């Protein structure tokens, strides 16, 4: 099977979303600045069927690697921003419209059962109520030999790291200090040993890759 890779964009001071996230600002105040490097790239625009974007060999390669995943695991808040029963969620259909950009199976961590949703473009959302271990196991089965991406938010990555389910951690550090928001890391019962495997950068972002060794 392919590797399980946790990947997310983060500010210099360790936040993956700004303060006060909501329906109008899913990433919180100024949180979109964490992803400007991707929005500006040619690879990201091409993957969303758009024209434009600046060619950046470094950033384009990272985005193309992301898109090569065979399945993705995300948290409920990354899916919709909600956390309660689905019939009370004003964004129950998710952020991405009728044709989400994943184009492969996506497993959503939630406490509230729901039937899978098959979307245009090859994305199927499956809602997993029995924890991160089950979500990763299902994602690996769906991905086959391809990698599984744990795409966020912070809680999903924290759970996967704490459970020893992550083979590689990739952090895209945007050149911004948010000052507040959702931190990527929380206190752990024991340290997690990392081995740095790659550092690349463009003017817009620094890409850090680590093998999780213990």
Beta strands, then each sheet from edge to edge (+ up, - down):
strand 1: 4-11
strand 2: 15-17
strand 3: 71-75
strand 4: 105-109
strand 5: 117-118
strand 6: 124-128
strand 7: 148-152
strand 8: 168-174
strand 9: 182-183
strand 10: 194-202
strand 11: 205-212
sheet 1: 5+ 6- 4- 3- 7- 1- 8- 11+ 10-
sheet 2: 2+ 9-
end
